[in-house]
Amino acid sequence: MVKQEWTMTTWSGKGDAADWTPIGRAINNTVIDAYGRLYGTNHYGSCVPRRPYKTDTASGVTYIMYDDDTAGAVPVIRITEE
């Protein structure tokens, strides 16, 4: 089984983030799809995927970030294979 979750954090804070929620569910009235696209924008749910900005995989867990986090927290996706 594959579990896809997301949170708002920085890349360096991904390991300590506690607010992981399933893709498609809201965090503070914000919803993203599996490619980090915000609900309500023209590209939400589009069949055109985005290229990841950063990825990291270790011990069956993959983290993906699609946006630059130098200005603060952005959506980070966690994919866990169970």
N, CA, C and O of each residue as an XYZ file, in Angstrom:
328
protein
N       0.832     -1.167      0.000
C       0.000      0.000      0.000
C       0.886      1.244      0.000
O       1.920      1.281      0.668
N       0.473      2.262     -0.756
C       1.209      3.513     -0.826
C       0.356      4.609     -0.206
O      -0.809      4.780     -0.567
N       0.940      5.347      0.727
C       0.230      6.437      1.401
C       0.864      7.755      0.954
O       2.075      7.940      1.078
N       0.027      8.684      0.425
C       0.500      9.998      0.000
C      -0.081     11.051      0.927
O      -1.297     11.164      1.078
N       0.806     11.822      1.547
C       0.394     12.856      2.488
C       1.150     14.139      2.180
O       2.148     14.121      1.459
N       0.674     15.250      2.728
C       1.367     16.510      2.529
C       1.279     17.369      3.774
O       0.445     17.144      4.651
N       2.162     18.362      3.834
C       2.156     19.353      4.898
C       2.785     20.630      4.373
O       3.420     20.633      3.319
N       2.607     21.714      5.114
C       3.271     22.976      4.792
C       4.495     23.081      5.693
O       4.371     23.150      6.915
N       5.682     23.092      5.078
C       6.930     23.151      5.831
C       8.051     23.584      4.910
O       7.831     23.833      3.725
N       9.234     23.672      5.446
C      10.423     23.886      4.627
C      11.082     22.529      4.404
O      10.785     21.563      5.107
N      11.959     22.466      3.442
C      12.639     21.204      3.141
C      13.413     20.705      4.353
O      13.403     19.512      4.655
N      14.078     21.612      5.039
C      14.870     21.198      6.206
C      13.996     20.756      7.376
O      14.473     20.037      8.254
N      12.728     21.169      7.409
C      11.835     20.804      8.500
C      10.952     19.610      8.228
O      10.121     19.252      9.062
N      11.116     18.988      7.076
C      10.204     17.896      6.681
C      10.228     16.713      7.637
O       9.189     16.096      7.871
N      11.371     16.386      8.187
C      11.482     15.247      9.088
C      10.812     15.468     10.432
O      10.408     14.510     11.091
N      10.692     16.720     10.843
C      10.091     17.051     12.134
C       8.638     17.494     12.023
O       7.986     17.722     13.042
N       8.117     17.619     10.795
C       6.742     18.098     10.596
C       5.746     17.105     11.191
O       5.915     15.892     11.072
N       4.709     17.637     11.831
C       3.735     16.776     12.512
C       2.344     16.829     11.883
O       1.475     16.046     12.266
N       2.111     17.729     10.930
C       0.763     17.951     10.388
C       0.492     17.203      9.095
O      -0.230     17.733      8.250
N       1.011     16.030      8.889
C       0.816     15.311      7.627
C      -0.652     14.938      7.465
O      -1.266     14.383      8.377
N      -1.210     15.247      6.294
C      -2.610     14.952      5.996
C      -2.694     14.370      4.585
O      -1.835     14.675      3.757
N      -3.690     13.551      4.286
C      -3.780     12.948      2.950
C      -3.872     13.995      1.833
O      -4.461     15.062      2.011
N      -3.286     13.673      0.697
C      -3.390     14.524     -0.495
C      -4.868     14.760     -0.778
O      -5.674     13.834     -0.682
N      -5.226     15.988     -1.125
C      -6.612     16.322     -1.433
C      -7.418     16.801     -0.240
O      -8.559     17.235     -0.401
N      -6.846     16.729      0.954
C      -7.513     17.254      2.156
C      -6.866     18.570      2.555
O      -5.682     18.793      2.302
N      -7.642     19.432      3.174
C      -7.187     20.789      3.487
C      -6.319     20.871      4.736
O      -6.512     20.138      5.705
N      -5.360     21.784      4.680
C      -4.600     22.249      5.827
C      -4.765     23.767      5.810
O      -4.338     24.427      4.862
N      -5.379     24.322      6.850
C      -5.610     25.775      6.924
C      -6.264     26.322      5.650
O      -5.828     27.338      5.109
N      -7.302     25.645      5.182
C      -8.066     26.044      3.994
C      -7.266     25.988      2.697
O      -7.665     26.602      1.708
N      -6.153     25.270      2.677
C      -5.356     25.072      1.475
C      -5.413     23.598      1.108
O      -5.248     22.734      1.969
N      -5.648     23.306     -0.181
C      -5.693     21.929     -0.672
C      -4.754     21.831     -1.872
O      -4.742     22.716     -2.728
N      -3.969     20.758     -1.936
C      -3.113     20.528     -3.095
C      -3.415     19.158     -3.691
O      -4.018     18.302     -3.044
N      -2.981     18.968     -4.943
C      -3.074     17.648     -5.553
C      -1.712     16.956     -5.423
O      -0.814     17.486     -4.769
N      -1.552     15.798     -6.028
C      -0.329     15.005     -5.880
C       0.892     15.643     -6.529
O       2.010     15.168     -6.332
N       0.699     16.715     -7.303
C       1.818     17.433     -7.912
C       2.055     18.789     -7.260
O       2.743     19.636     -7.830
N       1.495     19.005     -6.079
C       1.719     20.236     -5.352
C       0.993     21.446     -5.906
O       1.333     22.578     -5.562
N      -0.010     21.229     -6.765
C      -0.764     22.342     -7.346
C      -1.907     22.721     -6.422
O      -2.605     21.847     -5.908
N      -2.107     24.018     -6.204
C      -3.134     24.517     -5.300
C      -4.522     24.424     -5.889
O      -4.738     24.744     -7.058
N      -5.470     23.979     -5.064
C      -6.876     23.923     -5.449
C      -7.360     25.327     -5.803
O      -7.010     26.302     -5.137
N      -8.155     25.415     -6.840
C      -8.707     26.696     -7.253
C      -7.877     27.409     -8.302
O      -8.319     28.422     -8.843
N      -6.674     26.903     -8.610
C      -5.872     27.491     -9.677
C      -6.175     26.771    -10.982
O      -6.762     25.689    -10.979
N      -5.778     27.366    -12.082
C      -6.061     26.788    -13.402
C      -5.426     25.422    -13.606
O      -5.930     24.622    -14.395
N      -4.334     25.142    -12.914
C      -3.607     23.896    -13.145
C      -3.955     22.782    -12.156
O      -3.452     21.668    -12.298
N      -4.809     23.057    -11.151
C      -5.170     22.027    -10.171
C      -5.828     20.862    -10.894
O      -6.771     21.064    -11.657
N      -5.348     19.653    -10.667
C      -5.931     18.459    -11.268
C      -5.592     18.276    -12.736
O      -6.116     17.364    -13.375
N      -4.737     19.111    -13.284
C      -4.343     19.028    -14.682
C      -3.587     17.729    -14.943
O      -2.970     17.168    -14.038
N      -3.638     17.262    -16.174
C      -2.901     16.046    -16.523
C      -1.443     16.362    -16.842
O      -0.667     15.448    -17.120
N      -1.054     17.639    -16.808
C       0.329     18.032    -17.063
C       1.079     18.076    -15.729
O       0.823     18.956    -14.908
N       2.002     17.133    -15.505
C       2.699     17.096    -14.219
C       3.747     18.197    -14.107
O       4.239     18.715    -15.110
N       4.077     18.540    -12.867
C       5.157     19.486    -12.582
C       6.433     18.702    -12.317
O       6.383     17.540    -11.912
N       7.561     19.331    -12.543
C       8.846     18.704    -12.215
C       9.204     19.050    -10.775
O       9.108     20.211    -10.376
N       9.611     18.068    -10.001
C       9.977     18.340     -8.607
C      11.181     19.267     -8.506
O      12.100     19.209     -9.324
N      11.159     20.122     -7.489
C      12.277     21.005     -7.184
C      13.330     20.234     -6.381
O      14.530     20.373     -6.619
N      12.861     19.414     -5.419
C      13.751     18.563     -4.619
C      13.049     17.247     -4.319
O      11.828     17.203     -4.173
N      13.830     16.177     -4.227
C      13.314     14.872     -3.812
C      14.339     14.213     -2.887
O      15.531     14.518     -2.931
N      13.839     13.306     -2.053
C      14.707     12.562     -1.147
C      14.004     11.259     -0.815
O      12.812     11.256     -0.508
N      14.731     10.155     -0.875
C      14.164      8.848     -0.545
C      15.096      8.118      0.408
O      16.302      8.028      0.175
N      14.516      7.595      1.492
C      15.280      6.803      2.453
C      14.317      5.917      3.230
O      13.262      6.376      3.669
N      14.672      4.664      3.398
C      13.913      3.707      4.212
C      12.431      3.624      3.819
O      11.561      3.578      4.689
N      12.147      3.605      2.520
C      10.766      3.444      2.056
C       9.925      4.701      2.102
O       8.721      4.639      1.853
N      10.530      5.856      2.416
C       9.801      7.127      2.459
C      10.410      8.077      1.435
O      11.626      8.270      1.405
N       9.563      8.667      0.599
C      10.008      9.645     -0.392
C       9.377     10.988     -0.078
O       8.175     11.072      0.174
N      10.181     12.033     -0.094
C       9.705     13.402      0.081
C       9.858     14.126     -1.249
O      10.860     13.953     -1.943
N       8.866     14.937     -1.603
C       8.896     15.709     -2.842
C       8.477     17.141     -2.533
O       7.496     17.377     -1.828
N       9.233     18.086     -3.068
C       8.885     19.498     -2.943
C       8.917     20.090     -4.351
O       9.895     19.915     -5.078
N       7.846     20.791     -4.737
C       7.741     21.350     -6.076
C       8.073     22.825     -6.147
O       8.260     23.346     -7.247
N       8.155     23.527     -5.018
C       8.384     24.965     -5.000
C       9.606     25.313     -4.160
O       9.981     24.563     -3.259
N      10.218     26.438     -4.455
C      11.354     26.948     -3.695
C      10.872     27.418     -2.323
O       9.888     28.153     -2.231
N      11.548     27.005     -1.270
C      11.113     27.342      0.092
C      11.960     28.437      0.745
O      11.920     28.587      1.967
N      12.718     29.198     -0.030
C      13.561     30.234      0.562
C      12.749     31.340      1.233
O      13.266     32.027      2.114
N      11.489     31.525      0.836
C      10.640     32.551      1.450
C       9.771     31.986      2.573
O       8.986     32.724      3.168
N       9.897     30.695      2.874
C       9.106     30.092      3.950
C       8.478     28.777      3.540
O       8.837     28.187      2.520
N       7.531     28.325      4.353
C       6.908     27.014      4.171
C       6.164     26.914      2.840
O       5.497     27.852      2.403
N       6.300     25.747      2.215
C       5.613     25.404      0.963
C       5.070     23.987      1.114
O       5.443     23.297      2.063
N       4.199     23.526      0.209
C       3.743     22.143      0.297
C       4.890     21.153      0.081
O       5.646     21.266     -0.884
N       5.006     20.193      0.979
C       5.946     19.085      0.846
C       5.121     17.804      0.918
O       4.283     17.640      1.805
N       5.366     16.913     -0.017
C       4.624     15.655     -0.110
C       5.479     14.521      0.441
O       6.682     14.461      0.189
N       4.855     13.629      1.190
C       5.519     12.440      1.737
C       4.811     11.223      1.188
O       3.594     11.095      1.329
N       5.560     10.324      0.561
C       5.011      9.075      0.033
C       5.634      7.936      0.820
O       6.855      7.779      0.852
N       4.784      7.147      1.451
C       5.254      6.042      2.288
C       4.736      4.730      1.721
O       3.541      4.586      1.461
N       5.635      3.777      1.531
C       5.253      2.441      1.078
C       5.157      1.551      2.302
O       6.124      1.377      3.044
N       3.959      0.988      2.502
C       3.736      0.136      3.688
C       3.504     -1.294      3.271
O       3.298     -2.159      4.122
